[in-house]
Amino acid sequence: MENKAKKAVYTSITELAKMLGISRVAVFKRIKKGQIPAERIGRSYAISMEYVTDLIHNGHSKILTEDKKAEIKRAVEKVVKEYGETLRLLGKE
């Protein structure tokens, strides 16, 4: 009987950066710090999709989705509209 190992599926730094809504440099720095587990393949890094899946399901609040980006933008616009002059005065101090 032959053992069939699961085929590992990987993603790139660029793809993970898009999923997380951060820059490629930020992903690379997290890999260097050991915060993101990655395998070095030649000159590139491969991040296990198992890690990405765990991150999405268990740490979903850390991922900046388009909906969250829009919500943040609306909040910033509201604050600037309501307190714009005060913020300008504080910025001059």
C-alpha positions in Angstrom: 0.0 0.0 0.0 1.4 3.3 -1.0 1.3 6.4 1.2 0.1 9.4 -0.6 1.1 12.7 1.0 -1.0 15.7 0.7 0.3 18.1 -1.9 1.2 21.3 -0.3 -0.3 24.4 -1.9 1.6 27.7 -1.6 1.0 31.4 -2.3 3.5 34.2 -3.0 4.4 37.3 -1.0 2.5 39.4 -3.6 -0.7 37.3 -3.3 -0.6 37.3 0.5 -0.1 41.1 0.5 -3.2 41.6 -1.6 -5.2 39.3 0.6 -4.1 41.1 3.8 -4.3 44.6 2.2 -0.7 45.4 3.1 2.4 46.0 1.1 4.8 43.3 -0.2 7.5 44.9 1.9 5.4 44.5 5.1 4.8 40.8 4.3 8.6 40.3 3.7 9.4 42.1 7.0 7.0 39.8 8.8 8.6 36.8 7.2 12.0 37.9 8.3 10.8 38.5 11.9 9.3 35.0 11.9 5.7 36.2 12.2 4.7 34.6 8.9 6.0 31.1 8.3 7.5 30.8 4.8 9.8 28.5 2.8 12.6 29.9 0.8 12.5 28.5 -2.8 15.4 29.9 -4.8 15.2 33.7 -4.5 11.5 33.7 -3.6 9.4 32.8 -0.6 6.4 30.5 -0.5 3.7 30.8 2.1 1.6 27.8 2.9 -2.1 28.1 2.0 -2.8 26.2 5.2 -1.4 29.2 7.2 -3.4 31.6 5.0 -6.6 29.7 5.6 -6.0 29.6 9.4 -5.3 33.3 9.3 -8.5 34.0 7.5 -10.7 31.8 9.7 -9.1 32.5 13.1 -7.7 36.0 12.6 -10.3 37.4 10.3 -10.4 40.7 12.2 -6.8 41.3 11.2 -7.5 41.3 7.5 -8.4 44.6 5.9 -11.1 43.9 3.4 -12.5 46.3 0.8 -15.6 46.8 3.0 -13.5 47.7 6.0 -11.4 50.1 3.9 -14.6 51.8 2.8 -15.9 52.0 6.4 -12.6 53.6 7.5 -12.8 56.1 4.6 -16.3 57.1 5.6 -15.3 57.5 9.2 -12.3 59.7 8.3 -14.4 61.9 5.9 -17.0 62.3 8.7 -14.4 63.4 11.2 -12.8 65.8 8.8 -16.2 67.3 7.9 -17.2 67.8 11.6 -13.8 68.7 13.1 -11.8 69.9 10.1 -11.2 73.4 11.4 -10.2 72.2 14.8 -7.8 69.7 13.3 -6.2 72.4 11.2 -5.7 74.6 14.3 -4.2 71.7 16.2 -1.9 71.0 13.4 -0.5 74.5 13.6 0.5 74.1 17.2 
